[in-house]
Amino acid sequence: MKPIFARGISNQFRLTLAIILSVILLVANDRLEPARKSISSLLSPMQYVANIPGAFLDWSAETIATRNMLERQNKELLRQQLLMSERLQRFEHLRQENERLRALLGSPVHMDARKMVAEVMEVASDPFRHYVVLNHGASSGVYVGQPVVDAHGVVGQVVEVSALTSRVLLISDVTHAIPVRVTRNDVRLIAQGTGEIDELELRHVAKSTDLRVGDLLVSSGLGKRFPEGYPVARIMQVDKDDGQSYATVTAQPLAALDRIRYLLLLWPDGEAPETKAEAKSEVQAGSNDGENKTQ
């Protein structure tokens, strides 16, 4: 009986044809290269058009990622700059102390104090009060009396703390005073705010005191409020009037008090007094619980 559908090309013929074509392509490969390039050139615009949506999505993702990355890098670099500036502030103090003592092992400067970068949220609008409000408060461990510095020197101290914010009294305020000493000769003085943002006054300075214009004043560490060695101001004028009992000495703060934005909160002892008190109370409570259980 004759089949309804005729048989197609046999498998042997197909194999033979494929082998012949393969040999021809291998031999003529170099000669087909110009034609291949021409076809590729003709199809390139179509490839670009087909790739536009994917390229646009990749560009958008890269742009967003790059912007976020730059913002993170800027914040991290600013934080590192503040931390490094805080360390560099004490180099002059350490250099002169090294010249006098030939060793820094006994230096009381706190090199490993805990630090935190804070941003200024508000500046006092009252011209007779100099303070700023920071975006960190008791929830971050900030405490009353905590020293605050910027990239150039001492800014002031915390005088009021809430849960999320804190108020810093600047060293230029008339109610603020800080113990300082001259790095050149270790003369100890008190720098008092004058109400002027760029001026401090050294009160009750004897006329015989060896002070010179340009002398650097650093925190002396007395009073245990500000750690020793942080730059405070530089003497700008020394007036020894014969009609006055004391010399009139003015200094200019090194911190940029009129344009501060980011500040550095310091924990000279590593943690706030409240944290220590809470830890101590927890330890005592644990001891009492242990004694009760033993009994």
C-alpha positions in Angstrom: 0.0 0.0 0.0 1.4 3.4 -1.0 1.8 5.8 2.0 -0.3 9.0 2.1 2.6 11.3 2.9 5.8 11.1 0.9 9.0 10.6 2.9 11.2 13.7 3.3 14.9 14.0 2.9 16.8 11.2 4.5 19.0 11.7 7.6 22.1 10.6 5.7 21.6 13.3 3.1 21.1 16.0 5.8 24.2 14.9 7.6 26.2 15.0 4.4 24.9 18.5 3.5 25.7 19.8 7.0 29.3 18.5 6.7 29.8 20.1 3.3 28.4 23.4 4.4 30.6 23.4 7.5 33.7 22.7 5.5 32.8 25.5 3.1 32.3 28.0 6.0 35.7 27.0 7.6 37.5 27.6 4.3 35.7 30.8 3.4 35.7 32.3 7.0 38.3 35.0 6.2 36.6 36.0 3.0 33.3 36.4 4.8 34.7 38.8 7.4 34.0 42.0 5.3 30.4 40.9 4.7 30.0 40.1 8.4 31.2 43.6 9.4 28.9 45.2 6.9 25.9 43.3 8.3 26.9 44.2 11.8 27.2 47.9 10.9 23.7 47.8 9.4 22.2 46.2 12.5 24.0 48.4 15.1 21.3 51.1 15.2 18.7 48.5 15.8 20.8 47.2 18.7 21.1 50.6 20.2 17.4 51.3 19.9 16.6 47.9 21.6 19.1 48.7 24.4 17.7 52.1 25.2 15.2 51.0 27.9 17.8 48.9 29.7 20.5 51.6 29.5 18.0 54.2 30.9 17.2 52.0 33.8 20.9 51.3 34.5 21.7 55.0 34.3 18.9 55.9 36.7 19.9 53.3 39.2 23.5 54.4 39.0 22.7 58.1 39.3 20.5 57.5 42.4 23.1 55.2 44.0 25.9 57.7 43.2 24.0 60.5 44.9 23.2 58.5 48.0 26.8 57.3 48.1 28.2 60.9 47.8 25.9 62.1 50.6 27.0 59.2 52.9 30.6 59.9 52.0 30.2 63.7 52.7 28.7 62.9 56.1 31.5 60.4 56.9 34.2 62.8 55.7 32.8 65.6 57.8 32.7 63.4 60.8 36.3 62.3 60.3 37.4 65.9 59.7 35.9 67.0 63.0 37.5 64.0 64.8 40.9 64.7 63.3 40.7 68.4 63.9 39.9 67.7 67.5 43.2 65.7 67.7 45.2 68.3 65.8 44.1 71.0 68.2 46.4 69.6 70.8 49.6 69.2 68.8 51.0 72.6 69.8 50.4 71.8 73.4 52.0 68.4 73.1 55.0 69.7 71.2 55.8 72.3 73.9 55.2 69.8 76.6 57.5 67.4 74.9 60.3 70.0 74.7 60.0 70.6 78.5 59.5 67.0 79.7 61.1 65.0 76.9 58.2 62.5 77.3 54.5 62.4 77.0 53.8 59.4 79.1 52.7 61.5 82.1 50.6 63.9 80.0 47.1 64.3 81.5 45.5 65.0 78.1 42.6 62.6 77.4 43.4 61.2 74.0 40.8 58.5 74.0 37.7 60.3 75.1 34.3 59.4 73.7 33.1 61.8 71.0 29.9 62.4 69.1 29.2 64.8 66.2 26.1 67.0 66.7 24.4 69.5 64.4 23.2 73.0 65.3 19.4 73.3 65.1 18.9 76.7 66.5 21.0 79.9 67.3 20.0 82.3 70.1 18.1 85.3 68.7 18.7 87.3 71.9 21.8 89.5 71.3 22.6 89.4 75.0 22.7 85.6 75.2 25.1 83.4 73.3 23.9 79.8 73.0 23.0 77.2 70.3 20.7 74.1 70.4 22.0 70.7 69.2 20.1 67.7 67.8 21.3 65.4 70.6 19.9 65.1 74.1 19.6 62.8 77.1 18.7 59.9 74.9 22.2 60.1 73.4 23.9 60.4 76.8 24.4 64.2 76.7 24.6 65.7 80.2 24.7 69.2 81.8 28.3 70.5 82.0 29.5 68.5 79.0 32.3 70.2 77.0 31.7 71.0 73.3 34.3 71.8 70.7 34.4 72.4 67.0 37.2 72.0 64.4 39.2 74.9 65.8 38.7 75.0 69.5 36.5 75.1 72.6 32.9 76.3 71.8 31.3 76.1 75.2 29.4 73.6 77.5 26.0 72.1 77.8 23.7 73.9 80.2 20.4 72.4 79.5 19.3 68.9 78.3 16.1 67.5 77.1 15.3 64.0 75.7 16.3 64.9 72.1 18.0 68.3 72.2 20.5 70.1 74.3 21.5 73.8 74.8 25.1 74.8 74.7 26.3 78.1 76.3 29.1 79.6 74.2 32.4 80.8 75.8 31.6 84.3 74.5 28.6 84.7 76.8 29.0 87.1 79.7 28.1 84.4 82.2 30.7 81.9 80.9 34.2 81.5 82.2 36.8 78.9 81.5 40.2 78.2 83.2 43.0 78.5 80.6 46.8 78.5 80.6 49.4 80.0 78.2 51.2 77.3 76.3 54.4 79.3 76.2 55.0 79.6 79.9 52.1 77.7 81.7 50.7 80.9 83.2 47.1 80.0 84.4 44.3 82.5 83.9 40.5 82.7 83.6 39.0 83.6 80.2 35.6 85.4 80.7 33.0 86.0 78.0 32.3 89.7 77.1 29.1 89.4 75.2 31.0 89.9 72.0 31.1 86.9 69.7 34.8 87.4 68.8 36.2 88.6 72.1 37.2 87.2 75.5 38.6 89.0 78.5 41.3 87.8 80.9 40.5 89.3 84.3 42.6 90.1 87.3 45.9 89.7 85.4 48.9 91.2 87.3 51.0 93.7 85.3 54.1 91.6 86.0 52.5 88.5 84.3 54.5 87.5 81.2 51.9 87.7 78.4 52.5 88.5 74.8 50.2 89.2 71.8 49.8 86.0 69.9 50.1 83.6 72.9 47.9 80.5 72.6 45.5 79.8 75.4 44.4 76.2 76.0 42.1 74.7 78.6 44.0 74.0 81.8 41.9 71.2 83.1 41.1 72.9 86.4 37.6 72.5 87.6 37.3 69.1 85.8 34.9 70.6 83.4 37.0 71.0 80.2 39.8 68.4 79.5 43.3 69.9 79.3 44.9 70.9 76.1 42.1 72.1 73.9 42.7 75.5 72.2 40.5 78.2 73.5 41.7 81.6 72.3 44.7 83.7 71.2 45.8 86.9 73.0 45.1 89.9 70.8 45.9 92.8 73.1 47.8 93.4 76.3 47.4 96.9 77.9 49.3 97.7 81.1 48.1 101.1 82.2 49.8 102.7 85.2 46.5 104.0 86.4 45.0 100.5 86.7 45.6 97.8 89.2 45.5 95.0 86.7 46.5 94.7 83.1 43.8 94.7 80.4 44.1 91.6 78.3 41.7 90.6 75.5 41.8 87.4 73.4 40.0 86.1 70.3 38.3 82.7 70.4 39.7 80.2 68.0 36.3 78.5 67.5 34.1 80.0 64.7 31.3 80.9 67.0 29.4 83.0 64.5 29.2 80.3 61.8 29.2 76.9 63.6 27.0 74.1 62.2 28.6 70.9 63.3 30.0 70.4 66.8 31.7 67.7 68.7 30.4 66.5 72.1 33.1 65.1 74.4 32.9 62.6 77.2 36.3 63.2 79.0 35.8 60.1 81.2 34.3 58.0 78.4 30.7 58.2 79.6 28.2 60.6 81.2 27.8 60.8 85.0 24.2 59.6 84.7 25.3 56.5 82.8 27.8 55.7 85.5 25.2 56.3 88.2 22.7 54.0 86.5 25.3 51.3 86.0 26.3 51.6 89.7 22.7 51.4 90.8 22.1 48.3 88.6 25.2 46.7 90.1 24.0 47.4 93.7 20.5 46.2 92.8 21.9 43.0 91.5 24.0 42.5 94.6 21.0 43.0 96.8 19.0 40.5 94.8 21.8 38.0 95.1 21.9 38.5 98.9 18.2 38.1 99.2 18.2 34.9 97.2 21.1 33.6 99.4 19.1 34.3 102.5 
